[in-house]
Amino acid sequence: MKKLTLALTFLLLASFGFAQQEKDKAKFKEYEPGFYQEVIKKDIQRIKDKLDEEESHKRFLMDQSGMDIPNKVKYYEREWANPVISQGAAGTCWSYSTISFIESEIYRMHDRKVKLSEPYIVYWEYVAKARRFVEERGDSRFTQGSEANAVTRMMKKHGIVPRSVYDGLLHGREYPNHSEMYEEMNQYLQSVKEDNAWNEQQVISTIKSIMNHYIGKPPQSFQVNSQQYTPMSYLEDLNINPDNFIEILSYKQKPYWEKVEYEVPDNWWNSKQYRNVPLDVFMEIIKEGIREGYTMSIGGDVSEAGFLGSTQAAMVPSFDIPSSHINENARQFRFSNNSTTDDHGMHLVGYYNDNGEDWFLIKDSSSGSRNNDPDAPEFGYYFFHEDYVKLKMMNFTIHRSAVEDILERFNE
């Protein structure tokens, strides 16, 4: 009986208390950052930003301040070339540098100034890469990069057009940007590989349709000065033979005085048309060639401590290797351990002799040569010391008439 009384008493008291208590309310409210977010997390991010700046945004570079560097275009004896043009955000330096070189050759041979289309060659090179991808069942490189002799190879197959009729700039673009186009093509080809769907005609058609959307469909016919042309008839009208532009290479891993393969990823079709010569011959051709009026498309490594955008000059620092020690072994050593890579193609258009040492004027399509006054003559140019060319530039394209004596050693 006592237990029952106690229970009733508790219920009565509880009911009385609940009756007097107001009902609590609830609502959704935006989260308000507290001490962790405002203090602790910000301190973590501050330290991370500081480390990123110290470790990621700083490069170990040669200090060229106070040096007497001939980094003015006015010093250089130079050959004619069209004004510099930007490749934008497209990895197609190989086309821009070689097209510029061929334009200079047309002027040298025929006193004729033309501006040719770089994206026209790029378009057909992508088609060739896609076709090879199908033929090799996916075991073939498909990237934006290529080599100088891809330009002449595509010219032989597809001709050439003026830039005025095909500049590859759609949708209001001022500069090329192939990143989205490339990503879409690459993803498509990977899906072809995954599905084992090796229908060449369908693959090529799809690759073309992607490029047509981003950079436009190349013209099959066009007019220049009221004259009707096709790409092949325009090539014929320019009176140049793509077979006359040859590749000179110098590295020890292949025999000298033989045609060899340039074993780099961008030589994706494994061309064995590179004439391999000793380093002293390589440098002699460059030095004599530019003095005799021959420009050349040249390629090699531009990611070095002595290559500065601030001065636009490329040199070999003594802390890398003294000038007197630069030879075939030093060159091959760096290529073999991948500290010399096939980064970039440019157009060598002039020279300057400074107290017995040659500097070379390099026309460039990348952004690194444009970090200065757009109205300055130096905009779009680099200045390469001969040691840098000797150590880090691996190959170049030149007209065969500049090297007739060299070709005799190749039984040509």
Secondary structure, 3 states (H helix, E strand, C coil): CHHHHHHHHHHHHHHHHHHHCCCCCCCCCCCCCCHHHHHHHHHHHHHHHHHHHHHCCCCCCCCCCCCCCCCCHHHCEECCCCCCCCCCECCCHHHHHHHHHHHHHHHHHHCCCCCECHHHHHHHHHHHHHHHHHHCCCCCCCCCCCCHHHHHHHHHHHCCCEHHHCCCCCCCCCCCECHHHHHHHHHHHHHHHHHCCCCHHHHHHHHHHHHHHHCCCCCCCEEECCEEECHHHHHHHHCCCHHHEEEEECCCCCCCCEEECCCCCCCCCCCCCEEECCHHHHHHHHHHHHHCCCCEEEEECCCCCCEECCCCEECCCCCCCCHHHCCHHHHHHHHHCCCCCCCEEEEEEEEEEECCEEEEEEECCCHHHHCCCCCCCCCCEEEEEHHHHHHHEEEEEEEHHHHHHHHHCCCC
